[in-house]
């Protein structure tokens, strides 16, 4: 679907951006406290997550508006899903999912467009990590203000820094007192042959991850591709009865809109319960909000017009619940105001600083 935003203008006088050098996992370097406007905070406290639905397309068509949004919120961390940029590596050769492809004229041009945007204000204050698929599919990115250097960054649920999750679905950044997990969960799909099994395997691994990783509090964000409760969708009956080509799964609890089947919702509930995790938005917002309470919205044309789901989250350890200042969705309305060209809107989280007597770690 076309979005009616003014594209960014090409500046013929602009210098070719300096492309990021290969970044070593866990690399640490000293930076001045003023770099990135960190205001003497010890660790990140303000976060944004957004499924961009093609980062390059957003740069080409929606960048001025999104840049203004980021400038106004001034987050310490920006987590992006559905980057949809291919990993470095020529055809038939092993890929490097931590680097953007640039071995063809078209891929070099696309990389330059993207890196030019990310070197301009306010994004020049951030360091970026990529986790990319082999093709223009899925992928995640993590931008962290340069004065908040993570102790370690890894790219898989087994926390092996050198290994990237298939399709670039995971970036895990470890800070001194907490870990931040950015994920793009696979869609459950409509049929049991492949997609159901893929999602069940993902949920099983997520459950193991949150249970085993208990030495530090966790902030888990991203497009989690599930709406936990009926309050998290605009039209529960519509989504519960949704079908594709009339197909009905053998298990009744696999029926309905992907992301709102009973099986997915039960597994997500188990992850929260067993991992001692809190849904930050629902913790603060108990009532249903038909205007601003959903992060994904269907196409304004067709049967999904006005049908919306909350599938983008900030999930935090229970130890952090008293530090949640706000968790907001920044899009509203059927016409996708504040979605910046995507079918998802940004979601923000702000925490209060840890108290001196905190025993979170």
Buried (B, 14 or more C-beta within 10 A) or exposed (E): EEBEBEEBEEEEEEEEBEBBEEBEBEEEEEBEEEEBEBEEBEBBBBBBBBBBBBBBBBBBBBBBBBBEBBEEBBBBBBBBBBBBBBBBBEEEEEBBBBBBBBEEEEBBEBBBBBBBBBBBEBBEBBBBBBBBBBBBBBBBBBBBBBBBBBEBBBBBBEBEBEBBBBBBBBBBBBBEEBBBBBBBBBBBBBEBEEBBEBBBEBBEBBBBBBEEBEEBBBBBBBBBBBBBBBBBBBBBEBBBEBEEEEEEBEEEEBBBBBBBBBBBBEBBEBBBEEBBBBBBBBBBBEEBEEEBBBBBBBEBEEEBEBBBBBBBBBBBBEBBEEBBEEBBBBBBBBEBEBBBBBBBBBBBBBBEEBEEEBEEE
